[in-house]
Amino acid sequence: MIPVILESPYAGDIDRNLRYLRACMRDCLSRCEAPFASHGLYTQPGVLRDEDPEERERGIQAGFVWRKLARKTVVYVDLGWSSGMLYGKQHAMSAGHEIEIRRLGGEWAS
């Protein structure tokens, strides 16, 4: 297995976006990848509040630390691009990290 950073939407329809994140994680695991998705972990109740700009930024920066340990960044775009995904893509580019754009299709196809 190779470690990857997983980017997908969080804000907006959070319930739908978390269902999508779980499907993306399953896709990564089926590709023998070990995904890390800070937006699915750090936004859990009692951890950080995504609606608080300072806490949101702290979570984003904590997620960026993990990029150093991952082999690439995978970006799932069936639901479009969020500002957080664009921020993550920019960080990956500036770090010279490989970026792979993916779609699940099926029920997630737009």
C-alpha positions in Angstrom: 0.0 0.0 0.0 1.1 3.5 -0.7 0.1 6.5 1.4 -2.0 9.2 -0.4 -3.6 12.5 0.6 -7.3 12.4 -0.4 -9.0 15.7 -1.4 -12.8 15.9 -1.8 -15.5 18.4 -0.8 -16.6 18.9 2.8 -18.5 22.2 3.1 -22.0 22.6 1.8 -24.0 19.4 1.9 -21.9 17.8 4.7 -23.9 14.6 4.9 -23.6 13.9 1.2 -20.0 15.0 1.1 -19.1 12.6 3.9 -20.8 9.8 2.1 -18.8 10.7 -0.9 -15.6 10.8 1.1 -16.3 7.3 2.4 -16.8 6.1 -1.2 -13.5 7.8 -2.2 -11.7 6.1 0.7 -13.0 2.8 -0.4 -11.8 3.5 -3.9 -8.3 4.3 -2.6 -8.2 1.2 -0.5 -9.3 -0.9 -3.6 -6.2 0.5 -5.4 -3.9 -0.6 -2.5 -3.6 2.9 -1.2 -3.8 4.1 2.4 -5.8 7.4 2.2 -5.5 10.3 4.7 -8.4 12.8 4.6 -8.0 15.5 7.2 -11.3 17.0 6.4 -13.1 13.8 7.4 -11.1 13.4 10.6 -10.5 16.8 12.0 -14.1 17.9 11.5 -15.5 15.2 13.8 -17.5 16.6 16.7 -15.3 17.7 19.6 -12.1 18.1 17.4 -12.2 21.3 15.2 -15.1 23.4 14.0 -15.0 23.9 10.2 -17.2 27.0 10.6 -14.6 28.8 12.7 -12.0 30.2 10.3 -9.1 29.9 12.8 -9.9 26.3 13.6 -10.5 25.5 9.9 -7.1 26.8 9.0 -5.5 24.9 11.8 -7.0 21.7 10.5 -5.9 22.5 6.9 -2.3 23.1 8.1 -2.3 19.9 10.1 -3.5 18.0 7.1 -0.7 19.6 5.0 1.9 18.2 7.4 0.8 14.7 6.3 1.5 15.4 2.7 5.3 15.0 3.4 4.6 11.4 4.2 2.3 10.6 1.3 3.4 9.6 -2.2 0.8 11.6 -4.0 -2.4 13.6 -3.7 -5.6 12.2 -5.2 -8.4 14.6 -5.9 -12.0 13.3 -6.4 -14.0 15.7 -8.5 -17.5 14.1 -9.1 -19.0 16.8 -6.9 -16.9 19.6 -8.2 -14.1 21.6 -6.6 -14.4 23.3 -3.2 -12.2 26.1 -2.0 -10.5 23.6 0.4 -9.8 21.3 -2.5 -8.3 24.1 -4.5 -6.2 25.1 -1.5 -5.0 21.5 -1.1 -4.2 21.3 -4.8 -2.2 24.5 -4.7 -0.3 23.3 -1.7 0.5 20.0 -3.4 1.7 21.8 -6.5 4.0 24.1 -4.5 5.4 21.1 -2.7 6.1 19.3 -6.0 3.7 16.6 -5.0 2.2 14.3 -7.7 -1.5 15.1 -8.2 -4.0 12.6 -9.7 -7.6 13.7 -10.6 -10.2 11.0 -10.2 -13.9 10.4 -10.6 -16.0 7.6 -9.1 -18.8 7.9 -11.7 -21.9 5.9 -11.1 -24.3 7.5 -8.6 -21.7 10.3 -8.1 -21.5 11.3 -11.8 -22.7 14.9 -12.3 
